[in-house]
């Protein structure tokens, strides 16, 4: 009888644990190193200071929220296109010089700054996907820039005893409580010009749209768990540019929609937008749909940077608190940044 009771308790505990949802923070588009590229150098430095203030605010606000996150995910655009890799062994395109915007940042200084900003965050792990402004000219040819930066950032975070950081791809998708989480590289999806030439060569680079969509499709088909996708560019209408974010062939779009609209994909979490309308973020927005079922599963986090919102009376900046379970997206709650508010301490 005692053995049966013990077994029943164990089974009930396992069932309760399996139903426990996964919680995570999503933050995005800090543009620490490239914001203000069309502004004078003096104005760009002012915007850069404000972007760093909002980043510190986000870390402090996450820590103070009481939200028990299993992890955090940054969905692209630290602004690595303006980081100089020339003194490293990394394969990265040289930074083009400009008389406007911020001057290029040294790689070691950029890594150190991001590590200092992230180290106080009270989560065990932070995952990263690349953004279109983490490579020069949004080109696949500069694909070595992001993984190199991440490898150096991992080392610095360990030295600072901060959270573990990982680039998130399809090949290192991870599972928590019956859900599989994967990254999808969309840095070149905005224009065929970004990927047409390198993706015409066999074998295709893994970060070509065709390869990324095929990899996500295979992962959804083969995984015994429901899938949650993190990416930078969402498959939506861009509220700022008023046209679809992705420029891909119709046949490829059908492959993507088959996966995204299928029962295995629970949600798609993205960044990239810099619209000042808060309605563009957090909730599914049918007015931005390219495909209604894809839009219904997509949530966009507001940016941290002031990019495209400088001087606007109302701004939409902040981060998301997300709860998902095997039953689907349970809640997506934004925390909005007030540029006049006191920045809470990160510790």
C-alpha positions in Angstrom: 0.0 0.0 0.0 2.8 2.4 0.9 4.6 1.6 -2.4 1.3 2.3 -4.3 0.9 5.6 -2.5 4.4 6.6 -3.3 4.0 5.7 -6.9 0.8 7.7 -7.2 2.4 10.8 -5.6 5.3 10.5 -8.0 3.0 10.2 -11.0 0.9 13.2 -9.8 4.1 15.3 -9.3 5.3 14.4 -12.8 2.0 15.4 -14.3 1.9 18.7 -12.4 5.5 19.4 -13.5 4.7 18.6 -17.1 1.9 21.2 -17.1 4.1 23.9 -15.6 4.5 26.7 -18.2 7.8 28.1 -19.4 8.5 31.8 -18.7 11.0 34.1 -20.5 11.9 37.7 -21.0 12.3 38.9 -24.6 14.2 42.0 -25.4 15.5 43.3 -28.7 17.0 46.0 -30.9 19.3 47.8 -28.6 21.4 49.2 -31.5 24.1 50.1 -29.1 26.8 50.5 -31.7 25.0 51.7 -34.8 22.1 53.9 -33.9 22.0 57.4 -35.3 23.8 56.5 -38.5 22.0 59.2 -40.4 22.5 61.8 -37.7 25.4 64.2 -37.1 28.1 62.7 -34.9 27.1 64.9 -32.0 23.4 63.9 -32.2 24.4 60.2 -32.7 26.3 60.3 -29.4 23.1 61.6 -27.6 21.0 58.8 -29.1 23.7 56.3 -28.1 23.6 57.5 -24.5 19.8 57.2 -24.4 20.0 53.7 -25.8 22.4 52.6 -23.1 20.1 54.2 -20.5 17.1 52.1 -21.8 19.3 49.0 -21.8 20.3 49.5 -18.2 16.6 50.2 -17.3 15.5 47.0 -19.0 18.0 44.9 -16.9 16.9 46.6 -13.7 13.2 46.3 -14.5 13.5 42.6 -15.3 15.3 42.0 -12.0 12.7 44.0 -10.1 9.7 42.5 -11.9 9.3 39.4 -9.7 8.8 37.4 -12.9 10.4 34.0 -12.5 11.9 33.6 -16.0 13.5 30.4 -17.1 15.7 32.3 -19.5 15.9 35.6 -21.5 16.2 35.9 -25.3 17.6 38.9 -27.3 16.1 38.8 -30.8 18.8 40.7 -32.7 20.4 44.1 -33.5 23.0 45.0 -31.0 24.4 46.9 -34.0 27.4 44.8 -34.7 27.7 46.2 -38.2 29.6 49.1 -36.7 32.1 47.0 -34.7 35.6 46.8 -36.1 36.8 43.2 -36.2 40.1 44.0 -38.1 42.3 43.1 -35.1 40.7 39.7 -34.6 41.0 36.4 -36.4 37.3 36.5 -37.3 36.1 36.5 -40.8 34.2 39.8 -41.0 33.7 42.5 -43.6 35.6 45.7 -42.9 33.4 48.5 -41.4 32.8 51.3 -44.0 33.9 54.7 -42.7 31.4 57.5 -42.5 31.5 61.1 -41.3 28.0 60.8 -39.7 26.7 58.6 -37.0 28.9 56.8 -34.4 32.5 56.0 -35.2 33.3 52.3 -35.3 33.7 50.5 -32.0 36.7 48.3 -31.2 35.7 44.7 -30.9 37.1 44.2 -27.4 35.4 47.3 -26.1 32.1 46.3 -27.6 32.3 42.8 -26.0 33.2 44.3 -22.7 30.4 46.8 -22.7 27.7 44.2 -23.6 29.1 41.9 -20.9 28.9 44.7 -18.3 25.3 45.5 -19.3 24.2 41.9 -19.2 26.1 40.5 -16.2 23.6 41.8 -13.5 20.6 40.1 -15.2 19.1 37.5 -12.8 18.5 34.6 -15.2 20.6 31.6 -15.8 20.8 31.8 -19.5 20.5 34.5 -22.2 20.0 33.3 -25.8 20.7 35.5 -28.9 19.7 35.5 -32.5 21.3 37.8 -35.1 19.6 40.8 -36.5 20.0 42.4 -39.9 22.1 45.2 -38.4 24.5 42.7 -36.8 26.0 42.1 -40.3 27.2 44.7 -42.8 24.7 45.5 -45.6 22.4 42.7 -44.3 24.6 40.3 -46.4 25.1 36.6 -45.9 28.8 37.2 -46.8 29.3 38.8 -43.4 27.9 35.9 -41.5 31.1 35.3 -39.4 30.6 38.5 -37.5 27.8 37.4 -35.2 29.2 34.0 -34.1 32.6 35.5 -33.5 31.1 38.2 -31.2 29.1 35.6 -29.4 32.1 33.4 -28.7 34.0 36.3 -27.2 30.9 37.4 -25.2 30.6 33.9 -23.7 34.2 34.2 -22.4 33.7 37.6 -20.9 30.4 36.6 -19.2 32.1 33.6 -17.6 34.8 35.9 -16.3 32.2 38.2 -14.8 30.2 35.3 -13.4 27.1 36.5 -15.2 24.4 34.4 -17.0 25.5 31.9 -19.6 25.0 33.3 -23.1 24.4 31.3 -26.3 23.7 32.0 -29.9 20.4 30.3 -30.7 20.1 28.3 -34.0 18.1 25.4 -35.3 21.1 23.0 -34.5 21.2 23.9 -30.8 17.4 24.1 -30.1 16.7 23.2 -26.5 13.8 21.7 -24.6 12.2 22.9 -21.4 9.1 21.2 -19.9 7.8 19.7 -23.1 8.5 22.7 -25.4 11.3 23.0 -27.9 12.8 26.5 -28.5 14.8 27.3 -31.7 16.4 30.2 -33.5 15.8 31.1 -37.1 18.3 33.3 -39.0 16.4 36.0 -41.0 19.1 38.6 -41.3 19.0 38.7 -45.1 15.3 38.2 -45.7 14.4 41.8 -46.3 15.7 41.8 -49.9 16.6 39.2 -52.5 19.6 41.4 -53.2 21.0 40.4 -49.8 21.1 36.7 -50.5 20.5 36.0 -54.3 24.1 35.6 -55.4 25.6 33.5 -52.5 22.5 31.4 -52.3 22.7 30.5 -56.0 25.8 28.5 -55.3 25.7 24.8 -54.3 25.7 23.9 -51.6 23.7 26.8 -50.3 25.0 28.5 -47.1 23.0 27.4 -44.1 21.7 31.0 -43.5 20.0 31.3 -46.9 16.2 31.7 -46.7 15.7 28.3 -48.4 18.0 26.5 -46.0 16.6 28.2 -42.9 13.0 27.5 -43.8 13.9 23.9 -44.6 15.7 23.5 -41.3 12.8 24.9 -39.3 10.4 22.7 -41.2 12.5 19.6 -40.5 12.7 20.5 -36.9 9.0 21.0 -36.6 8.3 17.7 -38.4 10.9 15.6 -36.4 10.5 17.1 -32.9 8.2 15.2 -30.5 7.7 18.6 -28.7 5.8 21.7 -29.9 8.1 24.3 -31.3 8.6 28.0 -30.3 10.6 30.0 -32.8 12.8 33.1 -32.1 13.9 35.2 -35.0 14.7 38.8 -35.8 12.6 39.8 -38.8 8.9 38.8 -38.5 6.9 37.6 -41.5 4.6 40.6 -41.2 3.9 44.0 -42.9 6.5 46.5 -41.7 4.4 49.3 -40.1 7.3 51.8 -40.8 8.0 50.9 -44.4 4.4 49.7 -45.3 5.4 46.5 -47.1 6.1 42.9 -46.2 9.3 42.5 -44.2 10.3 39.3 -46.0 11.1 39.2 -49.7 11.1 35.5 -50.7 9.8 33.5 -53.6 6.2 32.3 -53.6 7.2 28.6 -53.5 9.4 29.2 -50.5 6.7 31.2 -48.8 4.3 28.3 -49.2 6.9 26.0 -47.5 7.3 28.5 -44.7 3.5 28.9 -44.2 3.0 25.2 -44.2 5.4 24.9 -41.2 4.3 28.1 -39.4 0.6 27.4 -39.7 1.0 23.8 -38.8 0.1 22.4 -35.4 3.7 21.9 -34.2 4.5 25.6 -34.2 3.1 27.3 -31.1 4.5 30.8 -31.4 7.0 33.0 -33.3 8.8 35.7 -31.4 10.5 38.5 -33.3 11.9 42.0 -33.1 13.0 44.4 -35.8 10.1 47.0 -35.6 10.7 50.6 -34.5 7.2 51.9 -34.8 6.0 54.3 -32.2 2.6 52.7 -32.0 2.3 50.3 -29.1 -0.3 48.4 -31.0 2.5 47.0 -33.2 3.9 45.0 -30.3 3.1 42.2 -27.9 -0.4 41.2 -29.2 -1.0 39.5 -32.5 -1.9 42.2 -35.0 -4.1 41.1 -37.9 -3.6 44.5 -39.6 0.0 43.6 -40.2 -0.7 40.2 -41.6 0.9 38.9 -44.8 -0.7 35.5 -44.0 -3.4 35.6 -41.2 -2.4 32.3 -39.5 1.3 33.3 -39.4 0.4 36.7 -38.0 -1.8 35.1 -35.4 1.2 33.1 -34.0 3.6 36.0 -34.2 4.5 38.4 -31.3 6.9 41.3 -31.8 8.9 42.8 -28.9 9.3 46.5 -28.7 12.8 47.9 -29.3 15.1 49.3 -26.6 16.7 51.8 -28.9 15.3 55.1 -29.9 15.9 54.4 -33.6 13.1 56.0 -35.8 11.4 57.3 -32.6 13.7 60.2 -31.8 11.5 63.3 -31.0 8.2 61.4 -31.1 5.8 62.6 -28.4 4.8 58.9 -27.7 7.4 56.1 -27.9 7.0 52.3 -27.9 10.1 50.9 -26.3 10.5 48.2 -23.7 10.6 44.4 -23.3 8.2 41.4 -23.0 7.3 38.9 -20.3 6.1 35.7 -21.9 4.4 32.6 -20.6 4.0 29.6 -22.9 2.9 26.0 -22.3 2.2 23.0 -24.5 -1.3 24.4 -24.8 0.0 27.5 -26.5 0.9 31.1 -25.7 -0.5 31.9 -22.3 0.4 35.5 -21.9 2.6 38.2 -23.5 2.9 41.2 -21.3 4.9 44.3 -22.3 6.8 46.5 -19.8 7.1 49.9 -21.4 10.1 52.2 -21.0 9.6 55.8 -19.9 12.6 57.8 -20.9 11.8 60.3 -18.0 11.6 57.6 -15.3 14.3 56.8 -12.8 16.4 53.9 -14.0 16.2 51.1 -11.3 19.5 49.6 -10.2 20.4 46.4 -12.0 21.6 44.7 -8.8 
